[in-house]
Amino acid sequence: MTAPRTLVVRLDSAGDVLLAGPAVRAVAAGSSHTALLCGPLGVQAARLLPGVDEVLVYDAPWVGVEPAPVTREATRKLLETLAARSFDRALVLVSYHQSPLPAALLLKLAGVRWTAADSEDYPGALLDLRHHRLPHRHEAEAALDLARDAGFTLPPGDDGTLRISPPPDTTHLTGSGPYVVLHPGAAVPARAWSAARAARAAAALSAEGHRVVVTGGRAEKDLTAEVAGKHALDLGGATDLHQLAGVLAGARVAVVGNTGPAHLAAAVGTPVASLFAPVVPAERWGPYGVPHVLLGDQGAPCAGSRARRCPAPGHPCLDGIGDAEVLAAVAALGGRTRPEAGCPAVPGGVSEKERGGATA
């Protein structure tokens, strides 16, 4: 029996696409061709996922804070693109609070023969497998559960953690010697430190003896410059996503909020000191499959609100994290101020020596 041609749909951000990675690998193991349909923000991440034969892009009008307009032309182009590829099966991956049904409708119109998704809403004829996710499931695990129930399993030896294609050597950017990455930005302001708080953390890490590398996108160059100051190396705007993966892979620890680079760090095996605002639950979105320490008041009034901007004066859930907490988290995860041979393992995780440079 010929293996199916399969489409995986994940239309959100880079972090969402990275979390879909284990499910994509399961699909690829049982398919003759695996395509990933993503949004514009997920393209770079999609191209890094093992098992993806083809990346398709659609700016869905039901996704994002500033969604694309609904147009017949964009819809027609997507339907033609999908129909030309004659997919046998499709998995629509969504977060726990999203509906897969708009995408499922378009897949049916494009002639996709069989579609599966998690759906709390009655799907009518739109889904051939209406899956119900388990409660409190991490997003990566929920996607993998759907893939399994759709008949796709991970190949032998695949542990189901996040992965990307091998990252490049970025020593020419970071310099040689141990360092800690501090990534101060996030697409959602409520999930990041204020610039002043991040700058104080960079100074504290430097004073403790760590070499600090500050990372950020091109639009965050002013932020990274302020945070790095005189205490850290500023790589704001200097990397694309694949190069950022290389920088993260070389780090002892990444200090980062609930944003795409946290999942990118996990995908290259780097421990994460997670600055996690409770606007969404950490059990669903925390760093997956790597040693990590969760920082931030998970019982703050904003918990579960999905707020994009902190509703509390002073952003207490994150800006209230003390320097001592940050330094302790970095130390617990293997960040050291001077090289040592054979450092002890982090409880529940792996040692720096075992991590072997944290390649993907």
Protein Blocks (a to p, Z undefined) as FASTA:
>chain_A
ZZdddddddfbdfklmmmmmmmmmmmmmmccbdcddddfklmmmmmmpghiabdcddddf
kgcjbdcdddfklmmmmmmmmmmnopabdcddddfkbcfklmmmmmmmnopabdcdddfb
dgkjmbfbdcdddehiafklmmmmmmmmnopacdehiaoiacddddddfklmnogadddd
ddfbdfblklpccfklmmmmmmmmmmnopacdddddfklmmmmmmmnmmmbccfehkacf
klmmmmmmmpmbdcddddfklmmmmmnopacdddddfkbcfklmgcehiacddedjfkbf
kgonlpabdfbghilmlmmpcfklmmmmmmmnopafbdcehiacdehiacfklnnooaZZ
